[in-house]
Amino acid sequence: MALDGMCHLRRCCLETLRLTAHALGAVRTAREEVSLCKCPMKVGPKNKCDESAGSEREIRICPGEVIAVSHIAPSLNTTLWGDNASNYDPNRKEWTDQDVYPSEYKFSAFSQGLHRCPGQKAALNIMQINLAILSDLYSIEFVGEVPDISFERATLAQRDGNVCVRIAPTSTNTNVHVT
Protein backbone atom coordinates (compact mmCIF):
# COMPACT_ATOMS: atom_id res chain seq x y z
CA MET A 1 0.00 0.00 0.00
CA ALA A 2 1.85 3.09 -1.24
CA LEU A 3 0.84 6.10 0.87
CA ASP A 4 2.23 8.53 -1.72
CA GLY A 5 -0.49 7.41 -4.11
CA MET A 6 -3.25 8.06 -1.58
CA CYS A 7 -3.49 11.83 -1.99
CA HIS A 8 -7.25 12.06 -1.41
CA LEU A 9 -7.01 9.96 1.74
CA ARG A 10 -4.26 12.25 3.05
CA ARG A 11 -6.38 15.33 2.29
CA CYS A 12 -9.29 13.74 4.18
CA CYS A 13 -7.04 13.19 7.21
CA LEU A 14 -5.68 16.76 7.10
CA GLU A 15 -9.16 18.26 6.78
CA THR A 16 -10.44 16.09 9.65
CA LEU A 17 -7.55 17.25 11.82
CA ARG A 18 -8.25 20.88 10.87
CA LEU A 19 -11.84 20.63 12.11
CA THR A 20 -11.14 18.52 15.19
CA ALA A 21 -9.68 20.05 18.32
CA HIS A 22 -7.47 17.30 19.68
CA ALA A 23 -6.59 19.43 22.68
CA LEU A 24 -7.53 22.79 24.12
CA GLY A 25 -4.49 24.38 22.56
CA ALA A 26 -0.98 25.46 23.32
CA VAL A 27 0.03 27.16 26.55
CA ARG A 28 2.76 29.74 25.98
CA THR A 29 4.61 32.42 27.95
CA ALA A 30 5.01 35.76 26.17
CA ARG A 31 8.61 36.90 25.63
CA GLU A 32 7.67 40.41 24.51
CA GLU A 33 4.65 42.70 24.55
CA VAL A 34 2.10 41.89 21.88
CA SER A 35 -1.06 43.77 20.92
CA LEU A 36 -3.62 41.27 19.66
CA CYS A 37 -6.57 43.34 18.45
CA LYS A 38 -9.22 45.82 19.29
CA CYS A 39 -12.16 43.67 20.19
CA PRO A 40 -15.71 44.55 21.33
CA MET A 41 -15.46 42.32 24.38
CA LYS A 42 -15.03 42.51 28.11
CA VAL A 43 -11.64 41.61 29.47
CA GLY A 44 -10.59 40.81 33.01
CA PRO A 45 -9.26 43.47 35.38
CA LYS A 46 -5.73 42.01 35.26
CA ASN A 47 -5.49 42.54 31.49
CA LYS A 48 -3.62 45.63 30.35
CA CYS A 49 -6.29 47.32 28.23
CA ASP A 50 -6.53 50.59 26.39
CA GLU A 51 -9.44 52.17 28.27
CA SER A 52 -9.67 55.05 25.78
CA ALA A 53 -11.01 52.72 23.11
CA GLY A 54 -14.58 52.85 24.49
CA SER A 55 -16.37 49.52 24.04
CA GLU A 56 -13.49 48.22 21.95
CA ARG A 57 -10.44 47.29 23.95
CA GLU A 58 -6.96 46.59 22.79
CA ILE A 59 -5.75 43.36 24.32
CA ARG A 60 -2.11 43.49 25.25
CA ILE A 61 -0.05 40.56 26.38
CA CYS A 62 2.94 41.54 28.46
CA PRO A 63 6.26 39.68 28.78
CA GLY A 64 5.95 36.82 31.26
CA GLU A 65 2.18 36.45 30.95
CA VAL A 66 0.91 32.95 30.21
CA ILE A 67 -1.69 32.53 27.48
CA ALA A 68 -3.56 29.62 25.90
CA VAL A 69 -3.64 29.50 22.11
CA SER A 70 -6.62 27.62 20.68
CA HIS A 71 -5.98 25.00 18.01
CA ILE A 72 -9.54 25.13 16.66
CA ALA A 73 -10.00 28.93 16.42
CA PRO A 74 -7.72 29.44 13.39
CA SER A 75 -9.39 26.48 11.66
CA LEU A 76 -12.81 28.15 11.83
CA ASN A 77 -11.53 31.62 10.94
CA THR A 78 -13.13 32.76 7.66
CA THR A 79 -10.31 35.23 7.05
CA LEU A 80 -7.84 32.33 6.97
CA TRP A 81 -9.95 29.54 5.42
CA GLY A 82 -12.69 31.36 3.49
CA ASP A 83 -16.43 31.68 3.96
CA ASN A 84 -16.82 27.90 4.24
CA ALA A 85 -14.23 27.55 7.03
CA SER A 86 -16.53 25.43 9.19
CA ASN A 87 -17.36 23.04 6.32
CA TYR A 88 -15.50 19.79 5.76
CA ASP A 89 -13.79 20.04 2.35
CA PRO A 90 -10.83 17.75 1.64
CA ASN A 91 -10.41 19.47 -1.75
CA ARG A 92 -9.36 22.83 -0.28
CA LYS A 93 -6.51 24.46 -2.17
CA GLU A 94 -4.39 24.19 0.98
CA TRP A 95 -4.42 20.40 0.58
CA THR A 96 -4.36 20.16 -3.22
CA ASP A 97 -1.73 22.80 -4.08
CA GLN A 98 1.65 22.44 -2.32
CA ASP A 99 2.40 26.11 -3.08
CA VAL A 100 -0.34 27.21 -0.66
CA TYR A 101 0.09 24.51 2.04
CA PRO A 102 -0.86 26.28 5.30
CA SER A 103 1.69 27.43 7.85
CA GLU A 104 1.83 25.77 11.27
CA TYR A 105 -0.02 28.80 12.65
CA LYS A 106 -2.91 28.52 10.20
CA PHE A 107 -3.09 24.70 10.49
CA SER A 108 -2.13 24.15 14.11
CA ALA A 109 -3.32 20.58 14.70
CA PHE A 110 0.25 19.55 15.50
CA SER A 111 1.14 22.79 17.34
CA GLN A 112 3.92 25.19 16.38
CA GLY A 113 7.60 25.99 16.70
CA LEU A 114 9.70 24.15 19.25
CA HIS A 115 6.55 22.51 20.63
CA ARG A 116 5.51 21.10 17.25
CA CYS A 117 4.69 17.39 17.31
CA PRO A 118 7.78 15.41 16.29
CA GLY A 119 5.54 12.52 15.22
CA GLN A 120 3.39 14.48 12.77
CA LYS A 121 4.43 12.52 9.67
CA ALA A 122 4.09 9.18 11.46
CA ALA A 123 0.67 10.17 12.86
CA LEU A 124 -0.62 11.16 9.40
CA ASN A 125 0.69 7.89 7.93
CA ILE A 126 -0.97 5.85 10.70
CA MET A 127 -4.25 7.70 10.15
CA GLN A 128 -4.10 7.02 6.41
CA ILE A 129 -3.29 3.33 6.85
CA ASN A 130 -6.09 2.81 9.39
CA LEU A 131 -8.60 4.72 7.28
CA ALA A 132 -7.61 2.73 4.18
CA ILE A 133 -8.01 -0.59 6.02
CA LEU A 134 -11.32 0.39 7.62
CA SER A 135 -12.77 1.73 4.38
CA ASP A 136 -11.77 -1.49 2.61
CA LEU A 137 -13.33 -3.73 5.26
CA TYR A 138 -16.44 -1.66 6.10
CA SER A 139 -19.04 0.49 4.48
CA ILE A 140 -19.49 3.58 6.66
CA GLU A 141 -22.19 6.20 6.13
CA PHE A 142 -23.80 9.00 8.09
CA VAL A 143 -27.40 8.50 9.18
CA GLY A 144 -29.21 11.83 9.26
CA GLU A 145 -27.73 15.28 9.58
CA VAL A 146 -24.36 15.91 11.24
CA PRO A 147 -24.88 18.41 14.10
CA ASP A 148 -23.00 21.71 14.16
CA ILE A 149 -19.78 22.17 16.10
CA SER A 150 -20.35 23.13 19.75
CA PHE A 151 -17.98 24.73 22.21
CA GLU A 152 -20.03 23.94 25.31
CA ARG A 153 -17.06 22.16 26.87
CA ALA A 154 -13.96 24.30 27.09
CA THR A 155 -11.53 21.49 26.40
CA LEU A 156 -12.72 20.25 23.01
CA ALA A 157 -14.71 21.31 20.00
CA GLN A 158 -17.41 18.70 19.70
CA ARG A 159 -20.67 18.20 17.90
CA ASP A 160 -23.92 19.61 19.29
CA GLY A 161 -25.49 16.17 19.51
CA ASN A 162 -24.84 12.61 18.44
CA VAL A 163 -23.30 11.82 15.06
CA CYS A 164 -25.02 8.67 13.90
CA VAL A 165 -23.24 6.34 11.49
CA ARG A 166 -24.07 3.00 9.93
CA ILE A 167 -21.18 0.53 9.72
CA ALA A 168 -21.47 -2.72 7.77
CA PRO A 169 -18.90 -5.21 6.49
CA THR A 170 -18.16 -4.88 2.79
CA SER A 171 -18.68 -7.81 0.43
CA THR A 172 -14.88 -8.37 0.39
CA ASN A 173 -14.88 -8.58 4.19
CA THR A 174 -16.13 -12.09 4.90
CA ASN A 175 -14.09 -12.79 8.05
CA VAL A 176 -15.34 -9.94 10.23
CA HIS A 177 -18.63 -9.98 12.09
CA VAL A 178 -20.25 -6.78 13.41
CA THR A 179 -22.52 -7.13 16.41
C-alpha positions as CSV (number, residue, x, y, z in Angstrom):
1,M,0.0,0.0,0.0
2,A,1.9,3.1,-1.2
3,L,0.8,6.1,0.9
4,D,2.2,8.5,-1.7
5,G,-0.5,7.4,-4.1
6,M,-3.3,8.1,-1.6
7,C,-3.5,11.8,-2.0
8,H,-7.3,12.1,-1.4
9,L,-7.0,10.0,1.7
10,R,-4.3,12.2,3.1
11,R,-6.4,15.3,2.3
12,C,-9.3,13.7,4.2
13,C,-7.0,13.2,7.2
14,L,-5.7,16.8,7.1
15,E,-9.2,18.3,6.8
16,T,-10.4,16.1,9.6
17,L,-7.5,17.2,11.8
18,R,-8.3,20.9,10.9
19,L,-11.8,20.6,12.1
20,T,-11.1,18.5,15.2
21,A,-9.7,20.1,18.3
22,H,-7.5,17.3,19.7
23,A,-6.6,19.4,22.7
24,L,-7.5,22.8,24.1
25,G,-4.5,24.4,22.6
26,A,-1.0,25.5,23.3
27,V,0.0,27.2,26.6
28,R,2.8,29.7,26.0
29,T,4.6,32.4,28.0
30,A,5.0,35.8,26.2
31,R,8.6,36.9,25.6
32,E,7.7,40.4,24.5
33,E,4.7,42.7,24.5
34,V,2.1,41.9,21.9
35,S,-1.1,43.8,20.9
36,L,-3.6,41.3,19.7
37,C,-6.6,43.3,18.5
38,K,-9.2,45.8,19.3
39,C,-12.2,43.7,20.2
40,P,-15.7,44.5,21.3
41,M,-15.5,42.3,24.4
42,K,-15.0,42.5,28.1
43,V,-11.6,41.6,29.5
44,G,-10.6,40.8,33.0
45,P,-9.3,43.5,35.4
46,K,-5.7,42.0,35.3
47,N,-5.5,42.5,31.5
48,K,-3.6,45.6,30.4
49,C,-6.3,47.3,28.2
50,D,-6.5,50.6,26.4
51,E,-9.4,52.2,28.3
52,S,-9.7,55.1,25.8
53,A,-11.0,52.7,23.1
54,G,-14.6,52.8,24.5
55,S,-16.4,49.5,24.0
56,E,-13.5,48.2,21.9
57,R,-10.4,47.3,23.9
58,E,-7.0,46.6,22.8
59,I,-5.8,43.4,24.3
60,R,-2.1,43.5,25.2
61,I,-0.1,40.6,26.4
62,C,2.9,41.5,28.5
63,P,6.3,39.7,28.8
64,G,6.0,36.8,31.3
65,E,2.2,36.4,31.0
66,V,0.9,32.9,30.2
67,I,-1.7,32.5,27.5
68,A,-3.6,29.6,25.9
69,V,-3.6,29.5,22.1
70,S,-6.6,27.6,20.7
71,H,-6.0,25.0,18.0
72,I,-9.5,25.1,16.7
73,A,-10.0,28.9,16.4
74,P,-7.7,29.4,13.4
75,S,-9.4,26.5,11.7
76,L,-12.8,28.1,11.8
77,N,-11.5,31.6,10.9
78,T,-13.1,32.8,7.7
79,T,-10.3,35.2,7.0
80,L,-7.8,32.3,7.0
81,W,-9.9,29.5,5.4
82,G,-12.7,31.4,3.5
83,D,-16.4,31.7,4.0
84,N,-16.8,27.9,4.2
85,A,-14.2,27.6,7.0
86,S,-16.5,25.4,9.2
87,N,-17.4,23.0,6.3
88,Y,-15.5,19.8,5.8
89,D,-13.8,20.0,2.4
90,P,-10.8,17.8,1.6
91,N,-10.4,19.5,-1.7
92,R,-9.4,22.8,-0.3
93,K,-6.5,24.5,-2.2
94,E,-4.4,24.2,1.0
95,W,-4.4,20.4,0.6
96,T,-4.4,20.2,-3.2
97,D,-1.7,22.8,-4.1
98,Q,1.6,22.4,-2.3
99,D,2.4,26.1,-3.1
100,V,-0.3,27.2,-0.7
101,Y,0.1,24.5,2.0
102,P,-0.9,26.3,5.3
103,S,1.7,27.4,7.9
104,E,1.8,25.8,11.3
105,Y,0.0,28.8,12.7
106,K,-2.9,28.5,10.2
107,F,-3.1,24.7,10.5
108,S,-2.1,24.1,14.1
109,A,-3.3,20.6,14.7
110,F,0.3,19.5,15.5
111,S,1.1,22.8,17.3
112,Q,3.9,25.2,16.4
113,G,7.6,26.0,16.7
114,L,9.7,24.1,19.3
115,H,6.5,22.5,20.6
116,R,5.5,21.1,17.2
117,C,4.7,17.4,17.3
118,P,7.8,15.4,16.3
119,G,5.5,12.5,15.2
120,Q,3.4,14.5,12.8
121,K,4.4,12.5,9.7
122,A,4.1,9.2,11.5
123,A,0.7,10.2,12.9
124,L,-0.6,11.2,9.4
125,N,0.7,7.9,7.9
126,I,-1.0,5.9,10.7
127,M,-4.3,7.7,10.2
128,Q,-4.1,7.0,6.4
129,I,-3.3,3.3,6.9
130,N,-6.1,2.8,9.4
131,L,-8.6,4.7,7.3
132,A,-7.6,2.7,4.2
133,I,-8.0,-0.6,6.0
134,L,-11.3,0.4,7.6
135,S,-12.8,1.7,4.4
136,D,-11.8,-1.5,2.6
137,L,-13.3,-3.7,5.3
138,Y,-16.4,-1.7,6.1
139,S,-19.0,0.5,4.5
140,I,-19.5,3.6,6.7
141,E,-22.2,6.2,6.1
142,F,-23.8,9.0,8.1
143,V,-27.4,8.5,9.2
144,G,-29.2,11.8,9.3
145,E,-27.7,15.3,9.6
146,V,-24.4,15.9,11.2
147,P,-24.9,18.4,14.1
148,D,-23.0,21.7,14.2
149,I,-19.8,22.2,16.1
150,S,-20.4,23.1,19.7
151,F,-18.0,24.7,22.2
152,E,-20.0,23.9,25.3
153,R,-17.1,22.2,26.9
154,A,-14.0,24.3,27.1
155,T,-11.5,21.5,26.4
156,L,-12.7,20.2,23.0
157,A,-14.7,21.3,20.0
158,Q,-17.4,18.7,19.7
159,R,-20.7,18.2,17.9
160,D,-23.9,19.6,19.3
161,G,-25.5,16.2,19.5
162,N,-24.8,12.6,18.4
163,V,-23.3,11.8,15.1
164,C,-25.0,8.7,13.9
165,V,-23.2,6.3,11.5
166,R,-24.1,3.0,9.9
167,I,-21.2,0.5,9.7
168,A,-21.5,-2.7,7.8
169,P,-18.9,-5.2,6.5
170,T,-18.2,-4.9,2.8
171,S,-18.7,-7.8,0.4
172,T,-14.9,-8.4,0.4
173,N,-14.9,-8.6,4.2
174,T,-16.1,-12.1,4.9
175,N,-14.1,-12.8,8.1
176,V,-15.3,-9.9,10.2
177,H,-18.6,-10.0,12.1
178,V,-20.2,-6.8,13.4
179,T,-22.5,-7.1,16.4
